[in-house]
Amino acid sequence: MTEGFRSDRFEATRSGRRPRFIPIGSRPSRFLLASAPLLLASLMFAAVATARQDDATTDAAADRERFATRIIPFLSTHCLECHSGSTLEGGLDLSRRDRAEAGGDSGPAIVPGDVDGSQAWQRIVDGSMPHDRPAPLDAEAAEFERWIRDGAVWDRDAIDAREITTDRRAGLDWWSLIPPVDTPPIDPTGDPTRRNEIDAYLADRLLPLQLTPNDEASRRTLIRRLAFDLTGLPPEPDEVDRFENDPAPDAYERLVDRLLASPDFGERWARHWMDVIRFGESQGFERNRIRDSAWRYRDWIVSAFNRDLPYDEFVKLQLAGDVLRPGTYDGVVATGFHVCGTWDQVAHVEGSGAMRLAARQDHLEDLIGTYGQAFLGLTLQCARCHDHKFDPIEQRDYFRTAAVLDGVHQREPEASGLKLTSADAVGAAAASDEPYDGPLHVPHFAEPGEVRLLRRGQANQPLDPVEPATIDAVRIGELASIPLAGSDAERRRALAEWTVDPRHPLTPRVIANRLWQHHFGTGIVDTPSDFGFSGGRPSHPELLDHLALRLIESDWSLKQLHRHIVTSAAYRRSSERHPQGDEIDAAVRMRFRANLRQLEGEAVRDAMLACAGVLVRRLGGPSYEDVVVERKQNHEFTVPTDEFSAATCRRTIYRLWARSGAEPLLQSLDCPDPSVAVARRPGTITPIQALGLQNGPLARHCAAEFAKRVVASAGPDRAA
């Protein structure tokens, strides 16, 4: 019976069932009485052993918690910058347990249980370390000393020096590398000006500052603001009158929808994107040859914005459209992203072997840098020669990305039999839905070769080979690695999918911030292409996350995000200035009022032509030339002209954007040279701008045409 009892108890406990009660009689047996002391001792021993085991488990957990939350931040802040990775001052590596205990040139750095024998502690005590940096706080140093005395327990064999953000660089816990979080705003229920969630997030910052938001601007101001922001053109006088006299409560929302549906919208917002990706229609460098078909990629951008192509598709098609939509005009032309920058023909084609190697690496750096800044808001190019000094991007990350894009080359192949669709919006050919034969300035994709890490980024100093992969700092799962044997198509497809993964912390934030920037003058992050340590900090991080998540939830629709922003009360406020507000928030980052902004050069020129009544509103097609292209000794030069015709009086986005071919008025109005990417244009005010707008050829031409328009509108009664 006793054996049966033990068996039943054991089986019941092991199986998880509740033990059955088994009666053993009303009188205890002699065996049970004799074995009672032994059983009691066994139970006491087991209890003590269990308690000790629990204590040991608790101690181990405490050691792990101490190392993760106190020791790693201490080492990251005060030690690892000089004693980890490729930077090993004094031959000491404090990022690995075995190397820290082995020590460097001065002996063992950390000796478990022996503070006096630990050189790391002794250098802190005598003040020689950290070198050229503030000493640790007393509490931090005391905790480090206790850790060594208690045995210097590590919870891992090595520390990632990039793990923790310090006062000198970003870590893997940097704000922009953490996925967006939906944090509800503190809802000011009594706020009568609130129109959507944006206003609630802004109120969270306005209320503590005791800033009273401005009232809504006049309707005349609102339609002008909306028209320039969404289309880049001034509203017609009759449009202003209709809007001012429209009594409907949804008059503003209907105006927004009409402007978003206008083909002018794509022309306006394509220009912003062209700044970011340094779009140009010539090669640059010595030859600077004109790219006769580069305009098709520009028109594709215009079309993409007009048809509200989901932003994730917009990104993927530019990175791997030829793979995702093979044989289609839409898929192939979008890859013009890879070849819209500069290209050194002399070095690539006519140079020596060493020049070609160096030029190839320079071209990859330009491509990787543009990809990183445009889509991710990271300066990946800064990791070509060494680990990034401020962001958790290793040199190996840079060359892993280079391995992904190594199959991208410059060429102008003949594109034969590509199917056009009406959505491409590239003139009559697009509408005809006929096969297309002709030159396209798109990349030539080849199978990638072996890519090696380069010492100091020098092409003639190769080290070990690297596998294609994405940057390790963004850890969103299984897409972080790309098979070594993957073809060029597989690599770029994987990169494209990873870039727009809904879990990605950077991509949706970056584009949402760009939209905010162009509607308010300054982004929530005021460095729109740098979300790293050297960039700005978000003025409203919860709002930025809200916009990023809303973009994803709306199937990456940019037009819906535009609508969300411009229908907020914050966007509709007047720009009236108040001394108190200017003193507290001179930069207007809190959005208590609208901020006055300069029009870009393109909008100024387009508005002048529109007011004069001579603006040609033709969508797409080859670029007009307001320069004369001169060829001398295999070099091409552009010389501005003063001629005006129906061909040159189109919207400015359609001009020939040749490198080093600036038009004087546009140049004075801060239109950038396309040799470099520009995330935010400077807003200068100079005398030459006033002179050009008053006496320049365009001003004189538009003034004469405007006078004719006024005379014609007056009718036969000249006195009117």
Secondary structure, DSSP 8 states (H G I E B T S, - for coil): -HHHHHHHHHHHHHHT---------SS--HHHHHHHHHHHHHHHHHHHHHHHHHHHHHHHHHHHHHIIIIIHHHHHHHTTTTEETTEEGGG---SBHHHHHH-BTTB-S-BTTBSTT-HHHHHHHTT--STTS----HHHHHHHHHHHHTT---SSSB--TTSS--SSS--TT-GGGS----------TT-TT--SHHHHHHHHHHHHHT-----B--HHHHHHHHHHHHHSS---HHHHHHHHT---TTHHHHHHHHHHHSHHHHHHHHHHHHHHTT--SB--TTT--B-TTTHHHHHHHHHHHHTT--HHHHHHHHHHHHHHSTTBHHHHHHGGGGGSS---HIIIIIS-HHHHHHHHHHHHHHHHHHHIIIII---GGGGSSSS-SSSS--HHHHHHHHHHSTTEE----EEEEEE--GGG--SHHHHHT-EEEEE----EE------EEEGGG-TT-EEEE---B--TTS--SGGGB--TT--HHHHHHHHHHHHT-TT-SSHHHHHHHHHHHHHHSS-SSSSTT--STTS---SSHHHHHHHHHHHHHTTT-HHHHHHHHHTSTTTTB-----HHHHHH-TT-TT-SS-------HHHHHHHHHHHHT--B---S-S-B-SEEEEEETTEEEEEE-----TTTSB-GGGB---TT---HHHHHTT---TTS--SS------HHHHHHHHHSHHHHHHHHHHHHHHHHHHTT-TT-
